[in-house]
Amino acid sequence: MSSPETILQVLRAEMRSAGITYRVLADRIGMSESSIKRVFASGDMSLTRLARICKASGISMEEVLRRAADAAPHADTLTLAQERALVAEPKLLLVGICCVGQWSLEQIVETYHMTEAECIRCLVKLDKLGLIELKPLNRYRMKVSRAFRWRADGPVQHYFREYIVDDYFAGRFDGQGETLLCVHGRLSQPSAVELVQKIQQLAGELARMHQSDQRLTPGERDGYTLMLGLRSWEFAAFTAMRRDGAEVASTHHQNGPRKR
C-alpha cells in the first residue's frame, strides 16, 4: 500500500504538470489558499478529499494512486522464510514464478494443469507471503522491485539446481528460436555490473513479449525459458591448463563447476 506522503508527492507533481497552483485549486473548490496549503502540509488526505481535488484539477485519481504504487519502495529479494514457503509447494512456486513474469490468472490456467480455484488459492498465499498485492478480479500488483532476484544460494536457487538445471540443459538448443552460448571474457568490475544490467533488461524484454503475444492463439505460441547467469568462474579443467604463474582473478575459479 502506498503511503499518504507518496500519494501527496505524486499529486503535487501531477498538479504541476497540469499547471494547477494552490491558488487555482482553492478557487475551484471554494477554499482559501492557506487552507489548501495546510491540507497538503498535513501529510495525510482522505480519499474523499483526494477525489475532490483530482476532479477539480482535471487529474485522474486512479492514475495518481497507480503512480504512487509504482513509486513505493519494493524489495529486491524475498526473505529466507518467504523462499522456503515457496519451494515447499511446487504449484505455489510455479504461480510465483509466473507472477514475476507478469502472467495473468487466465494465462496460468490456460497453460498448466491447474484449476482457477487452485490458482486463486496460490495467489492468496502469495499475497500473504508479500510477493504480490492481490486486487479485485484476481489481478495483482508485484510487491518486489523490477530488479528482483532470487536469494543467492537460497532455497529457490537450490531448487533450480536440483530439479531444473539438468533438465533444461539436456536439450539440444537447435530448434527454431533456440540458442546456447557459453562466452568467456576478462572484464573489469564496472563492465561486469553493466553486463548484469543488460541481462536484466533482456529478462524484462522477454516479459514484455510474453504480454504482447497473448493476443495470438495458443497454437501460435510455445513455452520458452531464458536462463542466464554471469559469474566470476572458470572451468576447472581449463584452469589446470593455465601457464605457471598465470593470474587467476578470483577464488571462485578454483571451486570448479558443480558436480552432476
Secondary structure, DSSP 8 states (H G I E B T S, - for coil): ---HHHHHHHHHHHHHHHT--HHHHHHHHT--HHHHHHHHHTT---HHHHHHHHHHHT--HHHHHHHHHHHS--BSS--HHHHHHHHTSHHHHHHHHHHHTT--HHHHHHHSS--HHHHHHHHHHHHHHTSEEE-GGG-EEE-B-TT----TTSHHHHHIIIIIHHHHHTS---STT-----------HHHHHHHHHHHHHHHHHHHHHHHHGGGS-GGG-----------S---HHHHTTS-TT-----GGGGG-----
